[in-house]
Amino acid sequence: MNDKGRYHSVCCLLPFIMAYGTYDGMELKIDKSGRIVVPKALRERLGFKPDSELEAIEQTDGVLLKKAQARPSMIKVDGLWVHQGVPQPAANWERVLEDVREERTESVR
């Protein structure tokens, strides 16, 4: 296929293969410390700000990076509430446990 034919076939496919604004992907490098720099244009398009949290999802052909989804700090597991976040530095856990015990006692009465 000559360059003109290749250009025509690529241009016809662009609306379909450029859904996220890339054609052949973007090459990124990992530095000695294991850091990856996301190109500015891509950061801006995806809304990545400094200190954004990303999830790295291992796949058979590489790694998918995506914005981390906000998760509730408490989830119910087998009928019990489980904290899955980072505790607040000023949290009074003795008081929290006492309050939970009181609620349970009141619900039984």
Beta strands, then each sheet from edge to edge (+ up, - down):
strand 1: 54-59
strand 2: 62-67
strand 3: 74-77
strand 4: 80-83
sheet 1: 1+ 2-
sheet 2: 3+ 4-
end
